[in-house]
Amino acid sequence: MRISLYILGLVFLLSSCELDAFMFNPDADITEYKLDDYEGESEIELGSQYDIDDSLVTLFTLAPNDDRENELHVVYVGDIDRIAVDTVIIYCHGNAGNLDYYWDRCKLLANVGGKNRFGVMMMDYQGYGLSKGTASEENLINDVRDCLAWLKEHGLSDDRLISYGFSLGATPSTYHASINSIMNPAWHILETPFAGTEVIIQDASKLAMPSEFVVTAKHDVAQMIKSVYQPFLWIHGINDSYLAIDTHGEVVFKNYTGQRGVPVRVEGGEHGDVPYVMGFEEYLQTVENFVFNN
């Protein structure tokens, strides 16, 4: 069988550089987080009606719960003293940027069901922003585990925890929802998730070659979702050119066999603009209805 030089070049590039490195695109060239003062690239820009009072925004570092030496940088939106009685979303961001890049997404979720209705916790994985270390599938999972442990130590119970994974964040969020490691979230949400690295490779190369040829990490969300039994909300842009809905999101949703699956396919939605294309209020209403209409 003849294979084009383009495909051969792509295979060589991936096998020599490894897709492991390609999966992570962190911005660590910062000295502080800007949050509302951030003026860099962003796919979502909110109006002032979604602003959060400064007293409810806490940036802090979180020491790891194992032998790792690298502290995570974390932002919590809400009253930390009320974690024991609040509902909290743990938000796992995508593969690019840092906390600043996803800040408006975090603020938007803090407005589900009304201003400051939920607490929202978002971390920069190792290697992202001010969090030192190296990004990897294993470290993503460990980073989210440490955040879940912190929430549990502050009194949060499983029945008030919502796990939310955007794009790459589908890996650690689905992992913990599937094995109930530190906490057992009551709800699971994925926005534009990928099925796994093997699908990414096959989409790129059009060859049915095993993912081990170029990557050691699996990020196999399509497999992990089979062990998620909590109510599951899946949101995906139909026009996603980064993670095609047919080969990624649809596969993940099809593999879910839990108690209640809610699919939201967004006409005209690309990979990173789904809340904007839906309309912020419709997006917030979708999440609210999912949580409160079990």
N, C-alpha and C positions, 0 to 999 in steps of 0.2 A: 504494500500500500504506500502510495506516495504521500508524503507529509510536507506541507509548505515550509519554506525557509522561515516564514514569520512564526509558525507554530514551534518549529525547532528552536528558534531564538528565544521564544517565550519560555519554553521548557528549560532551556539552559539557564536563563536568567533566574527563574524561580528555584531551580535546583542548586544554583551556586550561591544565591543570596538567602534562600529559604523564605518561605511564606511566613514563618514565625515573625520575622522582622517586619514584613509587609503588613501584617495584621495590626500593628500598633503605630500610631502616628502622633505621639505626644508632643505638646508644647511645654518644655521645661525651662525655656529661656525667660524666666520671670524672677523678680525679687519680691513681689507681693501680689496678692489678689486684688483686683479692682472692683469686681462685682458690678454695682450700678454705674461705676465710672469707667467700665470697660468700653473701649471704642474699637476693638478689633473685629474680626470676622464673626458673623453670627447669622444663622438662618431664621431666627425668630426675634422680633423686636416688639416688646410689649408697651402698651400705653400706661399712663400714670395710674389708672384705676387698679392696676395689679401690683402696685408698689407695696413693699413690706416695711413696716416700721423698723428702724435700726435696732430697737431694743429686742426684736425677735430674730435677729440674725447673729449667729455666733460662729466665728471661725476658730478652730482649735486643732491641736494635733492629738493623735491617738496612738499610743504605744502598742506595738504588736504583741500578741498573746503567745508567741513562740520564740524561736531562737533568732528571728530576724532582727536586725538592728535599726531598720528604717521606720521612722514614724510616718503615719499617714496624715495628710492635711484634709480636714473635713469641714463642711459647713452644715449647720443645723438651723432650719427655719422653724421657729416656734418657741414656746416657753419650755426650756429644759426642765424646769421644776414641775411641769405638768405632763411629762412623758408617761408617767404611770396611769394617767387617766385620759390621755389623748389617743387618737388614731394616727399612725405614723406611716408615711411612705418612705421606703428606702430606695433611692433612685440610683441606678447603675448606668453611667453615661457611656457614650460611644468611643470609638477608637482614636478620635482626633482631639487636639486642643487640650483644655484643662477646665477647671471649675468655672472660670470666667465665660468660656465658650458656651456652657450649658446653664448659666445662671438664670436666664429668662425662662427656661423650661422648668427649673426648680421653683421659681416664683409662681409660675402659672399653676403648678400642681398645689401650691400652698393656698390657692384660691378655689379649689374644688369644694363645692357645697357652701361657698361663702368665704369671705376673707379670713385667712388663718384658721380655717376649719380643721385642717390636718397639719401635723408636723411633717417636715420633709428633711431627710438626711441624705447628703450627697458627698461622696469621697472622691479625691483624686487617687487613682491607683498608683502603685509604685512606678516611678519613672515619669509620672505626669505632674505638671505644675511644680509645686514645691515638695512633693513626695519623692524622696530619693529611692534608689533601687532600680530594678529592671522589670519592665512589664512582661508578663508571661501568663499563660492560661492558669497555671498553678497559683501564681501570685495574685491574680484577679480574684480567684476563689478565696484565698486567704485574707485578702483585704476586706472583702464583703463580710466574711466570717467575723473579723475583728469588730466591724461596725455593728453587726447583729449582737455580738457579745456585749458591746457598750450599751445598746438599747435595752437589752435584757437586764443588765446591771442597774439601769435607771428605772426599772419597774414595768417596762412594756410587756404586755402579755400577747401570746400568739394571736388571739382573736381580734386584735386591733392593729395587726401588722399587714401592710400591703407591700409586696415586692414588685418593682417596676424596672424592666430592663430595656434600654434603647440600643438597637444595633448590636455592637460588641457586648454591651451590658447584658444581653440575653444570656450569655454564658454563665457568669457568676450568679445572676439572679435565679435562673432556672435550675442551676446545680443545687443551690440551697433550698429552693422550693421542692425539689424532687427527693432530697434525702432527709430533709428536716433536721439539719445538723445542729445548729445552735438554737434556732427558733423555727416554728412551723407557721409560715405566713397564712393568713386567712384568705387572701386574694393574690392572684398573680397576673401581671400585665406585661405584655411584650409589644413594643413598637418597632416595626420594620426589623424583625429578627432575621438572622441567617440560619440556615439549616445545619451547616457545618463546613469545615474547610474543604472537605472532599468535593462538595457541590461547587464551591468557589473555584477550585482548580478545574473542574470539568466544564464549568461555564466559560472560563477563560481560554482553555486550551481546546475544547471540543473533543478531548480524548478521554476515554474511560480508563484513566490511570489511577492507581491508588494514591491517597493523599500522603502516605508515608514517603513517597518518592521525593517530596519537596518540603514536607512539614511534619513536625513531631506532635504539635498540639492539634487536638481534634475539634474543640469547640462544638461538640456534637449536640446542639440544642434539639434537633429533631429526634434524637434518641432519648435524651433526658426528659423531654416533655411527656414521654410515655409513663413516667413515674410521678407526674404532677396530677393531683386529684382535686386540688382546690379549684374554685371558680376561676376561669381563665378568660381574660380579655385580650384579643389580638387585634392590633391596628396596623395597617400596611397601606402605603401608597400604591395605587395600581400602576403608576408610571415610574416606579422606583427603578432607576438605571444602574444603581450600585448593587443592590441585592434584589434581584427580580422576584416579584411576588409569586410567580408560578413555581419557581424552583426552590425558593426559600420559605417565605411566609406560609404559603398554602400547604407545603409539606409539613411544617411545624404544626399548623392547626389541625391537619388531618390526623396526625399522630396523637393528638390529645384525646384521651378517653375518660376524662374526669367527669365531675358531677354537673358542670355547667360551662359551656364554651360559647363565647360571644365574639363573632368575627365582625370587624369593621374594615371594609375595603374602601379606600378613599379615592374617588375619581379625581384624576389630575394631580394626585399627591406624588411627589418625588421622595427621595430617601430622607431628607432632613427637614422638610417643610410641612409635614402632615398636619400638625396643630393649626398652622396658619391657613392652609388650604381648607381644612374643615371649618375654620372660623373658631376663634378661641372659646367663645361661649358654648358652641356646639361640642367642642372637644371636652370642655369642663363638664358639661351636662352628661356626655357619654360616660366619663369616668365615674361621676356621681351616681348615675343610674345603675351602673355595674356593681358598685359597692353596696348601695342601699337597697337594691331590688333583688336580693338573693332568694 
